[in-house]
Amino acid sequence: MPLVDAVELRDVATAALKGAGVPEGGARLQADLLLDAELRAVPSHGFLRLERLVARIGNGVASATASGSHDWRGPGFVSVDGQNGLGPVVAEAALAAISPAAKSQGIAVAAVANANHIGMLAYYAEAIARAGQVGIVLSTSEALVHPYGGRQALIGTNPIAIGVPSADGPFVVDLATSLVSMGEIHDRAHRGQALPEGWALDAQGNTTTDAEAAKAGAIAPFGAAKGYALGLAFELMVTALTGTALGRDVVGTLDADQLCNKGDVFIVIDPVSGQGEAIARYLEILRQAEPADGFDQVLIPGERGRALKAERLRGGVPVADSVWSSMQRLRDTALARGEI
C-alpha cells in the first residue's frame, strides 16, 4: 500500500473527473471530499468510489454538470431537485442557498432529492460550523441494515452528522446508524480482510466474518434496538421531507448504472452568539477528565480523525495498490484522449 502525497491524490482524482466531463470547480470539490475521507482514515468513502463515479457519469445516471434546481416552499425551506448531479456539487449549492436564510430566519432546511452520493457527512457539518452556524446533515442509503431481531437488510445505514461552532474549532460528530458502513465492508473485501464477529449477516441471514459474503447480506444496527429505532426514524424523516425512496427501493450509491434515489437533508441553525468560548471550555473539561481503566485519555469525537489528517497531510496517505492504479489509469485515459 503506497504512501501518496495528498496534493498528488487530489490532482489525479480531479483530472479523472475532468476527463469524465466534470467542470474544474465540481471536479476539485468532489476530489476534495474523497481526499478528506482518506485523510481521516475513512477509505470506504474515499477514492475507492472514484471509478464508480466516473462509470456512473459514462452510463448517463450521473450528470457531470448539474448543480440542482431550487424550489423555495417557504422562507426557510427549499426543496432541491439535484438533477442527478454529483452529490457534493448539489450539496454545496444547497448550503450556499440556506446559510443566508438561516442568518435571517434563525433556521433553514434544504431537502435534496435526485443527487448522487454526497460522501462523508462530516465534511459538510464541519464547513457549516466553521462558518459559525450549527449544522445537522442526514442521508439515506440502500437497504443494508437488518432491523433489530431480523435477518434481512431492510433499512439504510442512514447516517447523521452534527457540527457546532466552538472557539477551539468546530465540534463535529459523524456516525451511521449501522454498526459500520457498507463502504467499510466493501473496503475490507477489497483488501481481503475478515470482519469482526457481530458486524454482519450473509445472504441467508447467518452471522459471517467473510466480507464478500456480507456484501450480499446485512449489517447490524449499532446499539441493538436503539440504533435500529434511530435509523428507522431518520429514514422516515428524510423521506417525508424529500419524497425519496424507502428501504429496498433505494438504489444508486453502490452501483454504476441506476439513478440515485436516496434523500439528503441539510439543517442550518444560527446559534446564540458568544457561546463558542463556553463550548470550548466545556470540551476541555472533558479532555482533562480522569480516564477509566484501559484508556489513556478522554477524547472528543472527531479529534482522532483531525490529528490523523494533519499527520497524513505531512507524511502521505496510504492508498490500496488497486485503488491507486485505478486512479492513475482513469487520469491517463483522460490525458490520452485529450480530455484534460
C-alpha positions in Angstrom: 0.0 0.0 0.0 1.9 3.1 -1.2 2.0 6.4 0.6 0.9 9.1 -1.8 1.2 12.8 -1.3 -2.3 14.3 -0.7 -1.9 17.0 -3.4 -1.0 14.4 -6.0 -4.0 12.3 -5.0 -6.3 15.3 -5.3 -4.8 16.3 -8.7 -5.1 12.8 -10.1 -8.7 12.4 -9.0 -9.6 15.9 -10.3 -8.1 15.0 -13.7 -10.0 11.8 -13.8 -13.3 13.6 -13.1 -12.5 16.4 -15.6 -11.9 13.6 -18.2 -15.4 12.4 -17.5 -16.7 15.9 -18.3 -16.9 17.5 -14.8 -16.0 21.2 -14.8 -12.9 22.2 -12.9 -14.8 23.5 -9.8 -17.0 20.5 -9.4 -14.1 18.1 -10.1 -12.0 19.7 -7.4 -14.8 19.7 -4.9 -15.6 16.0 -5.5 -11.9 15.2 -5.3 -11.5 17.2 -2.1 -14.4 15.3 -0.4 -12.9 11.9 -1.4 -9.5 13.0 -0.2 -10.8 14.2 3.2 -12.2 10.8 3.8 -8.8 9.2 3.1 -7.0 11.7 5.3 -9.3 10.8 8.2 -8.9 7.0 7.6 -12.4 6.5 6.2 -11.4 4.8 2.9 -14.9 3.4 2.5 -15.9 7.0 1.5 -12.7 7.8 -0.3 -11.0 7.1 -3.6 -12.5 3.6 -3.7 -15.6 5.3 -5.1 -13.9 7.3 -7.9 -14.0 4.6 -10.6 -17.7 4.1 -9.9 -18.4 7.8 -10.0 -16.7 8.0 -13.4 -18.6 5.0 -14.6 -21.9 6.5 -13.4 -21.3 9.6 -15.5 -20.4 7.5 -18.5 -23.5 5.4 -18.1 -25.7 8.5 -18.0 -27.0 8.0 -14.5 -25.0 10.9 -13.0 -24.7 14.4 -14.5 -21.2 15.9 -14.8 -22.5 19.4 -14.8 -25.8 19.7 -12.8 -25.9 21.6 -9.5 -29.7 21.3 -8.8 -32.8 23.4 -9.1 -34.3 25.1 -6.0 -38.0 25.4 -5.2 -38.5 27.6 -2.1 -41.6 26.3 -0.2 -41.2 29.0 2.4 -38.5 31.5 3.6 -36.7 28.8 5.5 -37.3 25.6 3.4 -36.0 24.8 0.0 -36.8 21.6 -2.0 -33.8 20.7 -4.2 -34.0 18.6 -7.3 -30.4 17.5 -7.8 -31.0 16.8 -11.5 -28.7 13.7 -11.0 -25.7 15.9 -10.3 -22.7 14.9 -8.2 -23.6 14.9 -4.6 -21.0 17.4 -3.3 -21.8 19.8 -6.1 -25.6 19.7 -5.4 -24.9 19.9 -1.6 -22.6 22.9 -1.9 -25.2 24.8 -3.9 -28.0 23.9 -1.4 -25.9 25.1 1.6 -25.0 28.3 -0.2 -28.7 28.9 -0.5 -29.8 28.2 3.0 -26.9 29.6 5.0 -28.1 33.3 4.4 -31.6 32.2 5.1 -30.6 30.8 8.4 -29.0 34.1 9.4 -32.2 36.0 8.7 -34.7 33.3 9.8 -32.8 31.6 12.5 -33.1 28.2 10.8 -33.2 26.9 7.2 -33.6 23.5 5.7 -32.7 22.0 2.3 -34.4 18.8 1.3 -32.5 17.2 -1.6 -33.7 14.5 -4.0 -32.1 13.2 -7.2 -28.5 13.8 -6.2 -25.7 11.3 -6.2 -23.8 10.1 -3.1 -22.7 13.1 -1.0 -19.9 11.2 0.8 -18.8 11.7 4.3 -21.3 13.9 6.1 -18.7 15.4 8.4 -17.3 17.4 5.5 -20.5 19.5 5.4 -21.1 19.6 9.1 -17.6 21.0 9.7 -17.9 23.6 6.9 -21.2 24.8 8.4 -19.7 25.0 11.9 -16.6 26.8 10.6 -18.9 29.4 9.2 -20.3 30.0 12.7 -23.6 28.1 12.4 -24.9 24.8 13.7 -25.3 22.1 11.1 -27.3 18.8 11.0 -26.9 16.6 8.0 -28.8 13.4 7.3 -28.8 11.0 4.4 -30.4 7.7 3.5 -29.0 4.7 1.6 -29.8 1.4 0.1 -31.3 -1.2 2.4 -28.1 -2.5 4.0 -29.1 -2.9 7.7 -31.2 -5.6 9.3 -33.9 -4.5 11.8 -33.3 -5.5 15.4 -34.4 -9.1 15.6 -34.4 -9.5 11.8 -32.3 -11.4 9.3 -32.6 -9.4 6.1 -31.4 -6.0 5.0 -34.4 -3.7 5.1 -33.2 -0.3 6.3 -30.5 2.1 5.2 -27.3 2.9 7.1 -28.9 6.4 7.5 -26.0 8.5 8.9 -26.2 11.8 10.7 -23.5 14.4 11.2 -23.7 17.4 13.6 -21.4 20.4 13.6 -21.3 23.0 16.3 -19.0 26.1 16.3 -16.5 26.5 19.1 -13.8 28.9 19.9 -11.5 25.9 19.8 -12.5 24.8 16.3 -15.7 23.0 15.2 -17.1 20.2 17.2 -18.1 17.5 14.6 -19.7 14.1 15.1 -20.5 11.8 12.1 -21.9 8.4 12.5 -24.0 5.8 10.7 -26.9 4.2 12.5 -25.5 0.9 11.4 -22.6 -0.8 13.3 -20.4 0.0 10.3 -20.9 1.4 6.8 -21.3 -0.9 3.8 -18.4 1.1 2.3 -16.3 -0.3 5.2 -17.5 -3.8 4.3 -16.5 -3.2 0.6 -13.2 -1.8 1.7 -12.4 -4.9 3.8 -13.5 -7.2 1.0 -11.2 -5.2 -1.4 -8.3 -5.7 1.0 -9.1 -9.3 1.7 -9.7 -8.6 5.4 -12.0 -10.5 7.7 -14.8 -8.8 9.6 -15.1 -8.7 13.4 -17.8 -11.1 14.8 -21.2 -9.5 15.0 -20.8 -6.9 12.3 -22.8 -8.6 9.6 -25.0 -11.4 8.3 -24.7 -13.3 5.0 -27.4 -13.6 2.4 -29.0 -16.5 4.3 -29.2 -14.4 7.5 -26.4 -16.1 9.3 -23.6 -14.4 11.1 -20.4 -14.1 9.0 -16.9 -12.7 9.2 -16.4 -13.0 5.4 -16.6 -9.5 3.9 -17.5 -10.8 0.5 -20.4 -12.8 1.9 -21.5 -9.8 3.9 -21.8 -7.6 0.8 -24.8 -9.8 -0.2 -26.2 -9.8 3.3 -27.0 -7.3 6.0 -25.1 -5.1 8.5 -26.2 -4.9 12.2 -27.7 -1.7 13.6 -25.5 0.0 16.2 -26.7 -0.2 19.8 -29.1 -3.0 19.1 -32.8 -1.8 19.4 -31.8 1.9 20.0 -29.7 2.1 16.8 -32.4 0.4 14.9 -35.0 2.9 16.1 -32.9 5.9 15.3 -32.0 4.6 11.8 -35.7 4.0 11.1 -36.7 7.4 12.4 -34.0 9.1 10.3 -35.1 7.2 7.2 -38.8 8.1 7.7 -37.9 11.8 8.4 -35.7 12.2 5.3 -38.2 10.5 3.1 -41.0 12.6 4.4 -39.1 15.8 3.7 -37.6 14.8 0.3 -40.1 12.5 -1.2 -37.4 9.9 -2.0 -37.5 6.1 -1.9 -37.6 3.9 1.2 -35.9 0.6 2.1 -35.3 -1.8 -0.7 -36.4 0.6 -3.3 -33.3 2.8 -2.7 -30.6 2.4 -5.4 -27.7 4.3 -6.9 -24.9 4.7 -4.4 -23.3 1.3 -4.6 -23.9 0.6 -8.3 -22.8 2.2 -11.6 -26.0 2.0 -13.7 -29.1 3.1 -11.7 -30.3 6.6 -11.0 -29.7 7.5 -7.4 -33.0 7.9 -5.4 -31.9 8.4 -1.8 -32.5 11.6 0.1 -30.4 14.2 1.9 -31.4 16.8 4.4 -29.3 19.8 5.5 -30.4 21.8 8.5 -28.6 25.1 9.3 -29.3 27.0 12.5 -27.9 30.3 13.7 -26.7 29.8 17.3 -26.8 32.1 20.3 -23.9 34.4 19.9 -21.0 34.2 22.4 -21.4 30.5 23.2 -18.2 29.5 21.4 -16.0 30.2 24.4 -18.3 28.3 26.8 -18.4 25.3 24.5 -14.6 25.3 24.2 -14.1 25.4 28.0 -16.6 22.5 28.4 -14.8 20.4 25.8 -11.5 21.0 27.6 -13.1 19.8 30.9 -14.0 16.6 29.1 -10.4 16.2 27.8 -9.0 16.7 31.2 -11.4 14.2 32.9 -9.8 11.2 34.6 -9.8 8.3 32.1 -11.2 4.9 33.0 -9.1 1.8 33.3 -7.7 0.8 29.9 -8.0 4.3 28.5 -5.1 6.8 28.1 -7.4 9.9 28.0 -10.9 11.1 27.2 -11.2 12.1 23.6 -13.7 14.4 21.9 -15.5 12.9 18.9 -13.6 13.7 15.6 -10.3 14.7 17.3 -8.5 11.4 16.3 -9.5 12.0 12.7 -8.3 15.6 12.7 -4.9 14.5 14.1 -4.6 11.8 11.6 -5.5 14.2 8.8 -2.7 16.6 9.9 -0.2 13.6 10.0 -1.2 12.4 6.5 -1.0 15.8 5.0 2.6 15.9 6.2 3.7 12.3 5.5 1.4 11.0 2.8 -1.8 9.0 2.5 -1.8 5.1 2.4 -3.9 4.0 -0.6 -4.6 0.4 -1.7 -2.5 -0.5 -4.7 -5.5 -1.4 -6.8 -7.2 1.9 -6.0 -4.1 4.0 -6.8 -3.7 2.0 -10.0 -7.3 2.6 -11.0 -7.0 6.4 -10.3 -3.9 6.7 -12.4 -5.5 4.7 -15.2 -8.5 7.0 -15.2 -6.2 10.0 -15.3 -4.0 8.6 -18.1 -7.1 7.6 -20.2 -8.4 11.2 -20.0 -4.9 12.5 -20.9 -4.6 10.1 -23.9 -8.0 11.2 -25.2 -7.1 14.9 -24.9 -10.0 15.4 -22.5 -8.0 17.4 -19.9 
